[in-house]
Structures are given as structure tokens and as C-alpha cells.
Amino acid sequence: MIPSLLSRLLRFTGLGAMCAVSSLAAVKETIVEYKIGDLTCEGVHVVDDALAGKLPSVLIIHQWTGVSENEKMRARMLAELGYNVFIADIYGKGIRPQPPEAGKEAGKYKSDRKLYRERLLAGLEQLRKTPQADPLQLAAIGYCFGGTGVIELARSGAMVKGVVSFHGGLDSPTPADGKNIKGKVLALHGAEDPFVPVKDVAAWEQEMKDAGVDYKLVQYPGAVHAFTQKGAGNDNSKGAAYNEAADKASWEEMRQFFDRLFKSKG
């Protein structure tokens, strides 16, 4: 489960995103269609099929444009570390909006947390159904819209050991829901993110404290929104921009979090 030197060199390059499958021949990527009522969703299952037995498993929730190469790249990186991974499709098959439509689509779920939780829990169930999943060793990560989503998943009372939010929304619409959280929470946040008001961060932290949640908030100086997304460019003045240092540091923070989370069964 230790990454090869080649894959580590490729990890934070565009080439790595495109070539991970060929350089890691054992990593298998499978499109999975599943239903939520009448809606057909299209998720992705990614795992190193050279690994035997049940594996700690991670759900990925996509950013506002839906399932994209960004999530697939992260799924391959996680599979390389020995995790069984499923990328959930919150929007539904073929719904992959680009800005400004992406904001409208994401807004449907941010304004209807019940609907959002329904889609999140359906994705978690698909992860649980994968043959390699250890049902007692589940976690979730999400980016931007998905970063909001994994915290909402935890608030639903889902049986996950932990969730990791990368530059997600940190609002607290129903603070009492914090008491439903059963696992640990790690929030990785750009300290200069203009889309997440300081008052929201404070309210979220208060929710976690009041509920007695085992949580950690890491804020990266100089980082704005979308700091893990290379497609966001490098102009901080736009409010969303890639930050290589924060990207690497946040991935390492997540990796160590999972090492602790999954160090023992149960």
C-alpha cells in the first residue's frame, strides 16, 4: 500500500492525473450506475484490485460541476494508498454543469439539506455495497460543494468514522444537528477564502464544540477557495485559485488523519 516513487512524482502533476491508471496497472476504475428513486446516477468505483480482503473505504463527494477528472484523480491517489473508493454522483447521470449553471445546481442542495442528505446517503450505500468495502471502516472526503456535503453527511448521523472537508462551506444552518455526528471531522480551509465568511467558520466551530465532536480545523495562510483545484488558476484576487503548498499540505493532513482513523478495526 506504499506508493511507488514514480506515482509520488506524478501525484501533483497534470501528467499524474492522466497517467495514473497506466502507471498503476492494478488500479481499476469502474463506472457504476445506481438509482435514487427515478433518478439514475453515475458514480465511479476505484480500487487496487491486487489487494485482497476487505479494505478501509472512502466516499468522495464532487465539487460544484459534478463528477470530474479532479475527483477521479483523487480516487486513484487514494486507491494507490490502499483504500477502496467510490465517487458519488449527487446531481444525476449527464448533469455536469459549468459556471454559472454550476452555482444554480449546487444551490438546489445547499438550500435543501434534506435532499442533499438523501443523495449523500445513497452514495455511501453504494460504497458499502462494493465487494472490497469494510462496513466498519468508512470515511468520506469532499471538495468545495462536496466539502459542505461530507459535513452534512456526518450531520445526518451516517455511520462513518470520519469526514474530511477540503475548502467546503462551513455554515451551520441547524446547529443542533451536530449532535448526530458519530465520527471525527477534519476541515481544511483557505485562511483567505472570501466565499466562507468568518462568522460561518465561527458558527461551525461552535456547533462542533457544543456537540462534543472530535474535530480539527486547519487554515492555510494565503490560500483562497478551491486551493486544491488546478483548473482554478493562480489569481487569488478572483477568490478561487490553486495553491500548490496548501494542496500538498492538506493532502498530507488527510493522509495522516486516515492513518490514525483506520489504525485499528472497529
C-alpha positions in Angstrom: 0.0 0.0 0.0 3.1 2.3 -0.1 3.0 4.4 -3.2 5.7 3.9 -5.8 8.4 6.5 -6.3 7.0 7.1 -9.8 3.5 7.6 -8.6 4.6 10.0 -5.9 6.5 12.0 -8.5 3.4 12.1 -10.7 0.9 12.8 -7.9 0.8 16.6 -8.1 1.3 17.0 -11.9 -1.2 17.1 -14.7 0.6 14.1 -16.1 -0.2 12.1 -13.0 -3.9 12.8 -13.3 -3.8 11.4 -16.9 -1.4 8.5 -16.5 -2.2 7.1 -13.0 -4.0 4.1 -14.4 -1.3 3.2 -16.8 1.5 3.6 -14.3 -0.5 1.8 -11.6 -1.9 -1.1 -13.7 -3.6 -2.7 -10.6 -5.8 0.4 -10.0 -9.2 -0.4 -11.6 -11.7 2.3 -12.4 -15.3 1.2 -13.0 -18.4 3.3 -13.9 -21.3 2.4 -11.7 -24.9 3.3 -12.4 -27.3 3.4 -9.5 -30.8 4.6 -8.8 -32.2 7.1 -6.3 -35.9 6.8 -6.8 -36.4 7.5 -10.5 -33.1 9.3 -10.9 -30.2 7.5 -12.5 -26.8 8.4 -11.1 -23.3 7.6 -12.4 -20.6 7.1 -9.8 -17.1 5.7 -10.1 -15.6 2.8 -8.2 -11.8 2.9 -7.9 -9.7 0.2 -6.2 -6.3 -1.6 -6.4 -7.6 -5.0 -7.4 -4.3 -6.6 -6.5 -5.3 -6.1 -2.8 -7.1 -8.9 -1.1 -9.8 -8.9 1.5 -11.9 -6.0 2.9 -10.4 -2.6 2.8 -10.9 0.7 4.6 -13.2 2.6 2.2 -13.6 6.3 1.3 -16.5 8.1 -0.3 -15.7 11.1 -2.5 -18.2 14.0 -3.0 -17.6 16.1 -6.0 -17.3 19.9 -6.4 -20.0 22.0 -8.0 -19.5 20.9 -11.6 -20.3 17.2 -10.7 -18.1 14.2 -11.1 -15.0 15.3 -12.9 -11.3 14.4 -13.6 -10.4 16.0 -10.3 -12.4 13.5 -8.3 -11.1 10.6 -10.4 -7.5 11.7 -9.8 -8.1 11.9 -6.1 -9.7 8.5 -6.1 -6.7 7.0 -7.9 -4.4 8.6 -5.3 -6.4 7.1 -2.5 -6.5 3.7 -4.2 -2.8 3.8 -4.5 -2.7 4.3 -0.7 -4.7 1.1 -0.3 -8.2 2.5 0.0 -11.4 1.2 -1.7 -13.0 4.4 -3.2 -16.4 5.3 -4.5 -17.2 8.7 -6.1 -20.8 9.6 -5.5 -22.9 11.4 -8.2 -25.1 13.9 -6.4 -26.6 15.5 -9.5 -27.5 12.5 -11.6 -26.2 11.0 -14.8 -25.2 13.5 -17.5 -25.7 16.5 -15.2 -22.3 18.1 -15.3 -22.9 21.9 -15.2 -20.3 24.5 -15.8 -20.3 28.0 -14.2 -22.6 29.9 -13.9 -25.1 27.0 -14.1 -23.0 25.0 -11.7 -23.8 27.5 -9.0 -27.5 27.1 -9.6 -27.3 23.3 -9.5 -25.2 23.3 -6.3 -27.6 25.8 -4.7 -30.5 23.4 -5.0 -28.8 21.1 -2.5 -27.4 23.8 -0.2 -30.9 25.2 0.2 -32.5 21.8 0.6 -30.3 19.8 3.1 -32.8 17.0 3.3 -32.5 16.4 -0.4 -28.7 16.7 -0.2 -28.5 14.2 2.6 -30.7 11.7 0.6 -28.2 11.9 -2.3 -25.2 11.7 0.1 -26.5 8.6 1.9 -27.3 6.9 -1.4 -23.7 7.4 -2.4 -22.5 6.0 0.9 -24.7 3.0 0.4 -23.1 2.3 -3.0 -19.6 2.5 -1.3 -20.8 0.0 1.3 -22.1 -2.3 -1.5 -18.7 -2.6 -3.2 -17.1 -6.1 -2.6 -14.0 -4.6 -1.0 -15.7 -2.4 1.5 -15.2 -3.0 5.2 -18.5 -1.6 6.6 -16.8 -0.7 9.9 -14.1 1.3 8.2 -15.8 4.0 6.2 -14.9 7.7 5.7 -15.7 10.5 3.3 -13.9 13.4 1.7 -15.3 16.3 -0.4 -14.2 19.3 -2.3 -16.0 22.8 -2.3 -19.7 21.8 -2.7 -18.6 18.3 -1.7 -16.7 19.7 1.3 -20.0 21.1 2.5 -21.6 17.7 1.7 -19.3 15.5 3.8 -20.1 17.6 6.9 -23.8 17.3 6.0 -23.3 13.5 5.7 -21.9 13.4 9.2 -24.7 15.6 10.5 -27.2 13.1 9.1 -25.9 10.5 11.6 -24.3 8.4 8.9 -22.1 5.6 10.2 -18.7 6.9 9.1 -15.5 7.0 11.2 -14.6 10.4 9.9 -15.0 13.0 7.2 -12.6 15.5 5.5 -13.8 18.8 4.0 -11.5 20.5 1.5 -12.4 24.2 1.1 -16.0 23.4 1.8 -18.7 25.7 3.1 -18.6 25.9 6.9 -22.0 27.3 7.6 -24.2 25.9 10.5 -27.8 26.1 9.3 -29.1 23.7 12.0 -26.6 23.7 14.9 -28.5 21.0 16.8 -27.6 18.5 14.1 -24.1 18.5 15.2 -25.1 16.1 18.0 -25.8 13.5 15.3 -22.2 13.3 14.2 -20.7 9.9 15.1 -17.2 10.2 13.7 -14.3 12.7 13.6 -14.3 15.8 11.4 -11.4 17.4 9.7 -11.9 20.8 7.9 -9.1 22.0 5.6 -9.8 25.6 4.9 -8.2 28.5 3.0 -7.5 31.3 5.5 -8.2 33.9 2.9 -11.3 32.2 1.4 -13.7 35.1 0.6 -16.7 32.8 0.0 -16.7 31.4 3.5 -17.4 34.3 5.9 -15.5 34.4 9.2 -18.9 34.3 11.0 -19.7 31.0 9.3 -16.4 29.5 10.4 -17.0 30.6 14.0 -20.6 29.3 14.0 -19.4 25.9 12.6 -16.7 25.6 15.3 -19.3 26.5 18.0 -21.6 23.8 16.6 -18.8 21.2 16.8 -17.8 22.2 20.3 -21.4 22.3 21.6 -22.0 18.8 20.2 -18.7 17.4 21.6 -17.4 16.4 18.2 -13.8 15.4 17.8 -12.9 17.9 15.2 -9.9 19.8 13.8 -9.9 23.0 11.7 -6.7 23.7 9.7 -6.4 27.1 7.9 -3.8 27.6 5.2 -2.3 31.2 5.1 -2.5 32.8 1.7 -5.0 30.2 0.4 -8.4 31.1 -1.0 -11.3 29.0 -2.2 -10.6 25.9 -4.4 -7.0 25.7 -3.4 -6.7 22.1 -4.5 -8.1 22.7 -8.0 -5.5 23.4 -10.6 -8.2 24.5 -13.0 -8.9 27.4 -10.7 -5.8 29.3 -11.9 -3.4 31.2 -9.7 -5.1 34.6 -9.3 -6.1 35.0 -5.6 -8.0 38.2 -6.4 -10.7 36.1 -8.1 -11.4 34.4 -4.8 -10.7 30.9 -6.0 -7.2 29.8 -7.0 -4.9 26.8 -6.9 -2.3 26.9 -4.1 0.3 24.1 -4.5 1.6 24.4 -0.9 -1.9 24.2 0.6 -2.8 21.4 -1.8 0.1 19.2 -0.8 -0.2 20.1 2.9 -3.9 19.4 3.0 -3.5 16.0 1.3 -0.8 15.1 3.9 -3.1 16.2 6.7 -5.9 14.0 5.3 -3.5 11.0 4.9 -2.3 11.3 8.5 -5.9 11.6 9.6 -6.8 8.4 7.9 -3.8 6.6 9.2 -5.0 7.4 12.7 -8.6 6.7 11.9 -8.0 3.3 10.4 -5.1 2.1 12.6 -7.4 -0.4 14.4 -10.6 -2.2 13.5 -14.0 -1.3 14.8 
